[in-house]
């Protein structure tokens, strides 16, 4: 079982940047494809980005493509989400998730086995 903790959220003005970090413990990190999701108030949790177990496959939602970058460091059991050119509509609680021996391309909530508690990102206009 893997335990996930997100950090790096905060309040930023539109056009600004944030870097989210998800730290994993309790498992062999390279066994897990990792994903980032977000959930705004009153909305369903939605896919943001994912990365395969060794980083060879990377996938993005259309809404963040070209602005967000997902990466991972298996030596440090960490996955990152670099968010640039932030918009007010990016405001949400951001979660990282782990998919045991998954392909890295999963986009649906039920495809992931473990979740963090989330970190809040607020983008002001």
C-alpha positions as CSV (number, residue, x, y, z in Angstrom):
1,X,0.0,0.0,0.0
2,X,1.3,3.5,-0.9
3,X,0.7,6.7,1.0
4,X,0.6,9.9,-1.0
5,X,1.0,13.5,0.3
6,X,0.6,16.5,-2.0
7,X,2.1,19.9,-1.4
8,X,2.8,23.2,-3.2
9,X,-0.6,24.6,-3.6
10,X,-1.5,28.2,-2.8
11,X,-2.9,31.4,-4.0
12,X,-1.5,32.9,-7.2
13,X,-2.6,35.6,-9.7
14,X,-3.7,34.7,-13.2
15,X,-0.7,34.1,-15.4
16,X,1.4,32.9,-12.5
17,X,3.0,29.5,-11.8
18,X,2.9,26.9,-9.1
19,X,4.7,23.5,-8.7
20,X,2.9,20.7,-7.0
21,X,4.7,17.9,-5.4
22,X,3.4,14.4,-4.5
23,X,5.5,12.4,-2.2
24,X,4.9,8.6,-1.9
25,X,5.8,6.2,0.8
26,X,5.1,2.6,1.7
27,X,5.5,1.0,-1.7
28,X,7.9,0.5,-4.6
29,X,7.2,3.8,-6.4
30,X,8.2,2.6,-9.8
31,X,5.4,0.0,-9.6
32,X,2.9,2.8,-9.9
33,X,1.8,5.0,-12.8
34,X,0.8,8.3,-11.4
35,X,-1.9,10.8,-12.1
36,X,-3.0,14.3,-11.2
37,X,-6.7,15.1,-10.8
38,X,-8.6,18.2,-9.7
39,X,-12.0,19.0,-8.2
40,X,-13.6,22.4,-8.1
41,X,-16.6,23.1,-5.8
42,X,-19.7,21.5,-7.1
43,X,-18.0,19.7,-9.9
44,X,-16.8,16.2,-10.5
45,X,-13.1,15.2,-10.0
46,X,-11.4,15.5,-13.4
47,X,-8.2,14.2,-15.0
48,X,-5.4,16.6,-15.4
49,X,-2.3,14.7,-16.3
50,X,-0.6,11.3,-15.9
51,X,2.8,9.7,-16.3
52,X,3.8,6.1,-16.8
53,X,5.9,4.1,-14.3
54,X,9.3,5.2,-15.8
55,X,8.1,8.4,-17.4
56,X,8.1,7.3,-21.0
57,X,4.4,7.9,-21.4
58,X,2.9,11.3,-20.5
59,X,-0.7,12.4,-21.0
60,X,-2.6,15.6,-20.5
61,X,-6.2,16.9,-20.4
62,X,-6.8,19.2,-23.3
63,X,-7.5,22.1,-20.9
64,X,-4.0,22.1,-19.5
65,X,-1.9,20.9,-22.5
66,X,0.9,23.3,-23.2
67,X,0.6,24.9,-19.8
68,X,1.2,22.0,-17.3
69,X,4.1,19.6,-17.2
70,X,4.1,16.3,-15.2
71,X,7.3,14.6,-14.3
72,X,8.6,12.1,-11.7
73,X,11.7,11.2,-9.9
74,X,11.7,7.5,-9.0
75,X,14.8,7.8,-6.8
76,X,13.0,10.3,-4.6
77,X,9.5,8.7,-4.8
78,X,8.1,11.9,-6.1
79,X,5.9,13.2,-8.9
80,X,5.6,16.8,-9.9
81,X,3.0,19.0,-11.6
82,X,4.5,22.3,-13.0
83,X,1.6,24.6,-13.7
84,X,2.3,27.7,-15.8
85,X,0.0,30.4,-17.2
86,X,-2.5,29.7,-14.6
87,X,-6.1,30.7,-15.2
88,X,-9.0,31.3,-12.7
89,X,-10.7,28.2,-14.0
90,X,-7.7,26.1,-12.8
91,X,-8.8,26.8,-9.2
92,X,-9.5,23.5,-7.5
93,X,-8.3,20.9,-5.0
94,X,-5.6,19.0,-6.7
95,X,-5.0,15.3,-6.0
96,X,-2.3,12.9,-6.9
97,X,-3.2,9.2,-7.4
98,X,-1.3,6.0,-7.9
99,X,-2.3,3.2,-10.4
100,X,-0.6,-0.1,-9.5
101,X,1.3,-1.4,-12.5
102,X,-1.0,0.7,-14.7
103,X,-0.1,1.8,-18.2
104,X,0.1,5.5,-17.3
105,X,-2.7,6.5,-19.6
106,X,-5.6,6.1,-17.2
107,X,-7.9,9.1,-17.1
108,X,-10.8,7.8,-14.9
109,X,-11.0,8.1,-11.2
110,X,-11.8,4.4,-10.6
111,X,-8.7,3.3,-12.4
112,X,-6.5,4.6,-9.6
113,X,-5.8,2.6,-6.5
114,X,-4.5,5.2,-4.0
115,X,-5.1,8.9,-3.5
116,X,-3.7,11.7,-1.5
117,X,-5.6,14.2,0.5
118,X,-5.2,17.1,-2.0
119,X,-3.7,20.5,-2.1
120,X,-5.7,23.7,-2.8
121,X,-4.8,25.8,-5.8
122,X,-6.6,29.2,-6.1
123,X,-6.0,31.5,-9.1
124,X,-7.2,35.0,-8.7
125,X,-8.2,37.2,-11.7
